[in-house]
Amino acid sequence: EVQLLESGGGLVKPGGSLRVSCAGSGFSFNVYAMNWVRQAPGKGLEWVSAIGGSVPGTFYADSVQGRFTISRDNSKNTLFLQMNSLRDEDTAIYYCAKGAHSSSRKGGFDAWGQGTLVTVSS
Amino acid sequence: QSVLTQPPSASGTPGQRVTISCSGSSSNIRYNVVNWFQQLPGTAPKLLIFGNNQRPSGVPDRFSGSKSDTSASLAISGLQSEDEAEYYCSVWDDSLHGYIFGTGTKVTVL
């Protein structure tokens, strides 16, 4: 069974930094693309970033380009999102989502974690 | 960021059929696969339909997906009370080089 467990969320001041993590199990982590998707309170889903599996490549939403960095440690089956220069509008639940293919561009997401809450406030 | 357009709400009585539309463009739906997600209140999204019209194991066959040109649809037949949820479509956009989501449709069982 695929399991994704996010951690690292919390309260951070505007302009601050935070790194969230996602531990994957139950599948060949290094093969599949991985994604971050966020949901602001009471709002819809917003894709944030993707990183390829056996097909390399990273992609970012315009709203986070240049501020967020996605990475993965396949030896530890863990996905990361480094978030810098945080803004109030980055407040959201951040979900880790497993890609359906090794390429980020194909197939979308087929499994989700439970999410970790990031709150940006002074 | 481009979005996919969905109706904000849909409703029906138990046993009825409900259809949700997802309108996109030539840079997304026309050439890429559409997935649908169900989000029950207070929970993470769950994959409902992948590859335009495929159901993961465990998803009831009451749920079906289709795609035509730049639009996609999700149909729920034999509506049940546990189908009350928010539904989102999603697809890769070749112009934006990223995934986009629909605006979401809240389904209410009357």
Interface residues (C-beta under 8 A of the other chain):
Chain A: N35 V37 G44 L45 E46 W47 A50 F59 Y60 A61 D62 S63 Y95 A100 R105 K106 G107 G108 F109 D110 A111 W112 G113 Q114 G115
Chain B: Q1 N32 V33 N35 F37 Q39 A44 P45 K46 L47 F50 G51 P56 E86 Y88 S90 V91 W92 L96 H97 G98 Y99 I100 F101 G102 T103 G104
